[in-house]
Amino acid sequence: MILVTGGLGFIGSHTVVALQEKGHNVLIVDDLSNSSIEVLDGIEAASGIRPAFTELNLQDATALASLFEKHTITGIIHFAAFKAVGESVQKPVAYYQNNLGSLLNLLAEVEKAETPIPFIFSSSCTVYGEAEELPITENAPVQPAISPYGNTKQIGEEILLDTVNAIPNFRVIALRYFNPIGAHSSIAIGELPLGKPQNLVPFITQTAAGLYPKLTVFGNDYPTTDGTNVRDYIHVVDLAEAHVVALERILEGKSKHAYEVFNLGTGKGSSVLEVIQSFERVSGEKLPYEIGARREGDVVAAYADTTKANNVLGWKTQRSLDEAVASAWAWEKKIRNL
């Protein structure tokens, strides 16, 4: 059974669907702090299978130990974490407690296991900070983190590397992904942030749906083609499929090293204004927006060199920016009954 922590979240739920489509038996653990139990219905609608689910906070070491005693876990994909860059600047202690405490409790269970459990870690391009060269390769230096969120991912990777060195035959793949957007083709699951969105695309779709009068673009004086931040926006289904490929790489004994890192992105950067233009193109809607001040913690530009993931992992993206944005808008219209 594959344990997916944070499996009712945006990326987690899509990965559960992808796992089930490949025949894997899944157990979701989620504390519902930034997700909804209704997502279980969406996963079932998208995949035809209702996964096992346990509501559990990973910081509860006793409850987690009981879970591992009850189930035979053959692989772990660890998503559960607080994830908003801006919020992490305001609430650093909460981010360190949650993101690192959860990881440490999981690894304590891995240490106890008779057979090493393959581990896929949800990392982030934020570990590169303000990268010196673009596109960003896995060999790019890990820069001092700009946000506490990014730092939890850096420290998480360091913890995993130390653990790999301490547990014989333990295998880990850290997936450093860029900016996931979009929704499953069934429109049964998608991105559903609680409260005000922290990410661009749900803010665009919620603004277009009338939840906000206009979108704020945080700065237009960056050294980019149009002055707005550049990011690598990857369709969430492409991203989900990469997690399955990574897990199966370890399960099938194909890992070349005990600890491996892969960038997951499209390899192409898109500016904030280009994403807005994509939305207007696929939706036929005119999006109201204004230019605001820069946001603390934002880097100028970040997009992936995906050569290693393409050649070594045997994975590459299949879906375009327009497809991703169109699916996000279809999801927004569905949940708002538009």
Number of C-alpha atoms within 10 A of each C-alpha: 14 23 24 25 26 28 31 30 26 24 22 24 29 27 27 32 29 24 23 20 16 12 9 15 17 23 21 22 24 25 19 15 12 18 19 15 14 10 19 21 15 22 26 17 16 21 18 13 17 18 19 13 17 12 12 18 19 25 19 12 18 10 13 20 16 10 16 16 12 9 12 12 20 15 20 22 27 22 25 25 24 19 19 16 22 16 17 21 16 12 13 15 11 14 24 20 13 17 22 19 18 21 20 17 18 21 17 14 16 21 16 11 14 7 13 17 22 24 27 24 22 21 25 21 26 28 25 24 22 18 21 11 12 14 17 19 18 19 8 14 14 15 16 14 18 19 22 24 27 26 21 27 26 21 15 21 21 12 15 22 18 12 19 17 13 11 12 11 14 20 26 27 27 25 22 21 22 23 21 23 26 30 27 23 16 15 20 19 28 29 23 17 16 11 7 11 15 15 14 16 24 23 19 27 25 20 18 23 17 10 13 14 13 16 20 16 19 18 16 17 14 16 12 13 10 14 15 23 25 24 22 24 28 25 27 27 25 24 26 21 21 23 26 20 17 26 22 16 17 22 16 8 9 11 19 11 12 16 19 16 19 24 25 32 27 25 22 17 19 19 20 21 17 15 20 21 16 19 26 18 14 15 17 9 11 12 18 14 15 10 13 12 11 15 12 12 19 16 17 18 22 26 27 25 19 22 18 17 21 15 10 11 16 13 20 20 20 11 14 13 21 19 19 27 28 21 22 28 25 21 25 24 16 12 13 11 8 8
